[in-house]
Amino acid sequence: MYDKENQQSWWDRMKHTYRLVIMNNETFEERGSYKLTLLNVYIVISTILVVFFVIVFSLVAYTPLRKYVPGYGDGNMDKEVLALTKELESLEKEFNAQKAYADNFRKMLVGDVTTEEDIDQEVEPMAPDSSLNITPSENEENLRNEIDLKEVGAAAKRGRATNLSARDVPLEQLFFLSPINGEISAGFMPDKKHYGVDVLAPKNTAIKAVMDGYVFLSDWTLETGNTIGIQHANNIITFYKHNSALLKKVGSLVKAGEAVAIIGNTGTLSSGPHLHFELWHRGQPIDPTAFIQF
């Protein structure tokens, strides 16, 4: 009987009518009057909460916001992120390899290289170890074979013998044409990081390739100006620097004696019209005057 009376009184309180009056605090003027019950207030608050929950659930379930909810992410999205991460790592490795490659060529162009003499001064001699077997990589060996085969085919089409097909032949047995005839103003001085010779010649003199080969560099640098580099057989590379103009593009096949540039005075390391010529064999600078008559 007591519980029934309490239940009825609770229900009566829920339906009991109240009036909400809004008045001006200073003049006590009535601005609004609203008739309310506790039941109405409860219904309104519950409706607002339900609508808010439905809106939040819809945003999480049907919009990209769900990927920010822990444990509610899309499995396909995780796979895409993983794939993009792997691709980014691959691009980073490729970028580092290209950067190292560019740095090495820059050092060769400006003469900032380490020679055998520098290594002998910095490192104490070691006893030979027969267990060490250092051989070229597979890619390097394939590149060498490809260059040699192309050169042999080009020579066969010309119907004459060529020394480009020779591999691991001593430089003394190879024939080099002179890139230009003139007076040597600065000789080969590796101790001063001058890894070539400077040859003076008249203006507009053509610079010639010393051997058959492929142009792998034809560009301008701040220090050496217009520079061209040619890859020859037998692991030989030649550089022609400070030119006023370049006549060949990267990838061009040039013959021995063919004009590749015009003598000039470009680059910050040049003080007058001349050719700076470098001869490299197996990654080491060689004195050109030992094999070429300028």
C-alpha positions in Angstrom: 0.0 0.0 0.0 2.9 2.4 0.9 4.8 1.6 -2.4 1.6 2.2 -4.4 1.1 5.5 -2.8 4.8 6.5 -3.5 4.4 5.4 -7.1 1.3 7.5 -7.6 2.9 10.5 -5.9 6.0 10.2 -8.1 3.8 10.0 -11.2 1.8 12.9 -10.0 5.0 14.9 -9.5 6.1 14.1 -13.1 2.7 15.4 -14.4 2.5 18.3 -12.0 2.4 21.6 -13.9 5.1 24.3 -13.3 5.4 27.7 -14.8 8.7 29.1 -15.9 8.7 32.9 -15.8 11.4 35.0 -17.4 11.6 38.6 -15.9 13.8 41.6 -16.2 16.1 41.6 -13.1 15.9 45.4 -12.8 12.3 46.3 -13.6 10.8 42.9 -12.8 9.0 43.2 -16.2 7.8 39.8 -17.3 9.3 38.8 -20.6 8.0 35.3 -21.0 6.1 32.6 -19.3 6.2 28.9 -20.1 4.1 26.1 -18.7 6.2 23.0 -18.1 6.1 19.6 -16.4 8.9 17.3 -15.3 7.7 14.8 -17.8 8.0 17.2 -20.7 11.5 18.2 -19.6 12.5 14.6 -19.4 11.1 13.8 -22.8 12.9 16.8 -24.4 16.3 16.0 -22.8 16.0 12.3 -23.8 15.1 13.3 -27.4 18.1 15.6 -27.6 20.4 12.8 -26.4 19.0 10.2 -28.8 19.4 12.6 -31.8 22.9 13.5 -30.7 23.8 9.8 -30.5 22.4 9.1 -33.9 24.3 12.0 -35.5 27.6 10.8 -33.9 27.0 7.2 -34.9 26.3 8.3 -38.5 29.4 10.4 -38.7 31.6 7.6 -37.4 30.0 4.9 -39.5 29.6 6.6 -42.9 32.3 9.3 -43.1 36.1 9.2 -43.1 36.1 10.1 -39.4 35.9 6.4 -38.6 39.6 6.0 -39.3 40.4 8.2 -36.3 38.4 5.9 -34.0 40.7 3.3 -32.3 39.8 -0.3 -33.4 37.3 1.0 -36.1 39.7 1.6 -38.9 39.3 0.2 -42.4 41.5 -2.9 -43.1 42.0 -1.8 -46.7 43.2 1.5 -45.5 45.9 -0.2 -43.4 47.1 -2.1 -46.4 47.3 1.1 -48.5 49.3 2.8 -45.7 51.7 -0.2 -45.6 52.1 -0.2 -49.4 52.8 3.5 -49.4 55.3 3.1 -46.6 57.2 0.5 -48.6 57.1 2.6 -51.7 58.5 5.6 -49.8 61.3 3.5 -48.4 62.1 2.3 -52.0 62.1 5.9 -53.2 64.3 6.9 -50.4 66.9 4.2 -51.2 66.8 5.2 -54.9 67.2 8.9 -54.0 70.2 8.1 -51.8 71.8 6.0 -54.6 71.3 8.8 -57.1 72.7 11.4 -54.6 75.8 9.3 -54.1 76.2 8.8 -57.8 75.9 12.6 -58.4 78.3 13.4 -55.6 80.9 11.0 -57.0 80.7 12.6 -60.5 80.8 16.1 -59.0 84.0 15.2 -57.1 85.5 13.8 -60.4 84.5 17.0 -62.2 86.1 19.4 -59.7 89.0 17.1 -58.8 87.9 16.4 -55.3 88.9 12.7 -55.3 91.0 10.4 -53.3 94.0 9.0 -55.1 96.3 6.0 -54.4 98.9 8.4 -52.9 96.4 9.8 -50.5 95.3 6.3 -49.4 99.0 5.3 -48.9 99.6 8.3 -46.7 96.4 7.8 -44.5 96.4 4.0 -44.2 99.3 1.8 -43.1 100.1 -1.0 -45.5 98.4 -4.3 -44.8 99.6 -7.8 -45.5 97.8 -9.3 -48.5 95.0 -11.6 -47.6 94.3 -14.3 -50.1 90.9 -14.9 -48.7 89.7 -11.5 -50.0 88.1 -11.9 -53.5 86.9 -8.5 -54.7 85.1 -8.7 -58.0 82.9 -6.3 -60.0 79.2 -6.6 -59.3 76.9 -8.3 -61.8 75.4 -5.0 -63.0 78.8 -3.5 -63.6 80.0 -6.5 -65.5 76.8 -6.5 -67.7 77.3 -2.8 -68.4 80.9 -3.4 -69.4 80.0 -6.2 -71.7 77.2 -4.1 -73.2 79.5 -1.2 -74.0 82.1 -3.5 -75.5 79.6 -5.2 -77.7 78.2 -2.0 -78.9 81.6 -0.6 -79.7 82.6 -3.8 -81.6 79.4 -3.7 -83.6 80.0 0.0 -84.5 83.5 -0.7 -85.6 82.4 -3.7 -87.7 79.9 -1.4 -89.5 82.7 1.0 -90.3 84.7 -1.9 -91.8 87.9 -1.2 -89.8 89.6 -2.6 -86.8 89.2 -0.8 -83.4 90.8 -1.0 -80.0 87.5 -0.4 -78.2 86.7 -4.1 -78.0 89.8 -4.7 -75.9 89.3 -5.4 -72.2 91.9 -5.1 -69.5 94.5 -4.1 -72.1 97.4 -2.0 -70.8 97.2 1.6 -71.7 100.6 1.4 -73.4 99.0 -0.9 -76.0 96.1 1.5 -76.8 96.1 4.4 -79.2 94.9 7.8 -78.2 94.3 10.8 -80.5 95.1 14.2 -79.3 92.0 16.2 -78.3 93.7 19.4 -79.3 97.1 20.6 -80.5 98.5 23.4 -78.3 100.8 24.4 -75.5 100.4 22.8 -72.1 100.1 25.6 -69.5 99.5 23.4 -66.5 100.5 19.8 -66.1 99.2 16.8 -64.2 99.5 17.6 -60.5 97.5 15.1 -58.4 99.1 16.4 -55.2 97.4 19.8 -55.9 94.2 18.1 -57.0 94.8 19.0 -60.6 94.0 15.7 -62.2 94.5 16.6 -65.9 96.4 19.0 -68.2 95.5 22.5 -69.4 96.2 23.0 -73.1 96.2 26.5 -74.7 94.8 26.8 -78.3 93.3 29.5 -80.5 89.7 30.6 -80.1 87.0 28.5 -81.6 89.3 25.5 -81.9 87.3 22.2 -82.0 87.9 19.7 -79.2 88.1 16.1 -80.4 87.4 12.7 -78.8 90.5 10.8 -78.1 88.9 7.4 -78.6 85.5 5.9 -79.7 83.0 6.0 -76.9 79.6 7.1 -75.5 78.9 10.5 -74.0 77.6 10.0 -70.5 77.9 13.7 -69.4 77.2 16.9 -71.3 76.3 19.7 -68.9 77.4 22.9 -67.3 78.8 23.2 -63.7 79.8 26.2 -61.7 83.5 25.2 -61.4 84.2 23.6 -64.8 81.7 25.4 -67.0 80.6 23.4 -70.1 81.9 19.9 -69.5 81.6 16.7 -71.5 82.5 13.2 -70.4 83.0 10.2 -72.6 83.0 6.5 -71.5 85.4 4.4 -73.5 86.2 0.7 -73.5 88.8 -0.8 -71.2 87.4 1.1 -68.2 88.6 4.5 -69.6 86.8 7.8 -69.1 87.9 11.2 -70.5 86.7 14.7 -69.5 86.8 17.9 -71.5 86.2 21.0 -69.4 85.8 24.8 -69.7 84.4 24.6 -73.2 82.5 27.5 -74.8 80.0 25.1 -76.4 79.1 21.4 -76.3 78.5 19.6 -79.6 77.2 16.2 -78.3 74.4 15.2 -76.0 74.3 12.4 -73.4 74.0 9.0 -75.1 75.7 10.0 -78.3 78.2 7.6 -79.8 81.3 9.5 -80.9 84.2 8.3 -83.0 87.9 8.9 -82.3 88.8 12.4 -83.8 85.2 13.6 -83.9 84.5 17.1 -82.6 82.7 17.1 -79.3 83.1 20.7 -78.0 84.6 24.1 -78.7 87.5 25.5 -76.6 86.4 28.2 -74.2 86.8 29.9 -70.8 83.7 28.9 -68.8 83.6 28.0 -65.1 85.0 29.7 -62.0 88.2 27.5 -62.2 89.2 28.9 -65.6 91.4 32.0 -66.0 91.6 32.0 -69.9 90.6 30.1 -73.0 92.0 26.6 -72.7 91.0 22.9 -72.5 91.3 21.1 -69.2 91.6 17.4 -70.3 91.5 14.4 -67.9 92.2 10.8 -68.5 90.8 8.2 -66.0 91.5 4.5 -65.9 89.6 2.2 -63.5 88.5 5.1 -61.4 92.0 6.6 -61.1 93.4 9.8 -62.8 96.2 9.2 -65.3 98.8 11.7 -66.6 97.6 12.2 -70.2 101.0 13.3 -71.4 102.3 9.8 -70.9 100.0 8.5 -73.7 99.0 11.5 -75.8 101.1 14.0 -77.8 99.6 17.4 -77.6 
